[in-house]
Amino acid sequence: MSVLMDRGAAAELEPDSGADPTLSLVSVSVKGLNLLVGNSEILEPDEYAAWAQAVVGEQWAIRLYAAGALSGSNDKRLSTFYFYVFTDHDGHAVDKPAGWSLQLEPVTA
């Protein structure tokens, strides 16, 4: 299992969204990985969201959004899933901006 997180200004990803310039976007990527052979490991679909929720914690998990999936370079099966959390200047999770055009689906427990 590989989980990577990054944080940046939400407005940088979607400059035309009208997002508050102080709004941050935390991106979380979850990838199944078989360390013994070095290949992608395909998980059950709900496992990706469960890992993302566990990593971001209860306070952020209630506003976690699924952003879709990509396949590995040699494997066409979907193996890396992406999630987002928008946070205000105090680090509290908030709803996605109304003008956000990237298709995001709320993750439910």
Backbone hydrogen bonds, N-H to C=O, Kabsch-Sander energy under -0.5 kcal/mol:
donor,donor_aa,acceptor,acceptor_aa,energy
2,S,31,K,-2.7
4,L,29,S,-2.1
6,D,27,S,-2.0
8,G,25,L,-1.8
10,A,23,L,-2.3
11,A,23,L,-0.5
12,E,9,A,-1.0
13,L,9,A,-0.7
13,L,10,A,-1.0
14,E,10,A,-1.6
17,S,14,E,-1.9
18,G,15,P,-0.5
23,L,20,D,-2.2
24,S,87,T,-3.1
25,L,8,G,-3.3
26,V,85,V,-3.3
27,S,6,D,-2.7
27,S,25,L,-0.6
28,V,83,F,-2.9
29,S,4,L,-2.7
30,V,81,F,-2.9
31,K,2,S,-2.7
32,G,79,S,-1.3
34,N,39,N,-3.2
35,L,33,L,-0.9
38,G,34,N,-2.2
39,N,34,N,-0.7
41,E,32,G,-1.9
42,I,40,S,-0.5
43,L,41,E,-0.5
47,E,44,E,-1.7
48,Y,44,E,-0.8
48,Y,45,P,-0.6
49,A,45,P,-0.8
50,A,46,D,-1.9
51,W,47,E,-2.3
52,A,48,Y,-2.2
53,Q,49,A,-2.8
54,A,50,A,-2.2
55,V,51,W,-2.3
56,V,52,A,-2.2
57,G,53,Q,-1.6
60,W,57,G,-0.6
61,A,57,G,-2.5
62,I,58,E,-1.0
63,R,60,W,-2.0
64,L,61,A,-1.3
65,Y,84,Y,-2.8
66,A,105,E,-3.6
67,A,82,Y,-3.2
68,G,82,Y,-0.7
70,L,80,T,-2.5
72,G,75,D,-0.6
72,G,77,R,-0.9
79,S,70,L,-2.0
80,T,70,L,-2.2
81,F,30,V,-2.7
82,Y,68,G,-2.9
83,F,28,V,-2.6
84,Y,65,Y,-2.6
85,V,26,V,-1.9
86,F,94,V,-0.6
87,T,24,S,-2.4
88,D,92,H,-2.4
91,G,88,D,-2.1
94,V,86,F,-2.7
100,W,97,P,-1.7
105,E,66,A,-2.2
107,V,64,L,-3.0
108,T,106,P,-0.5
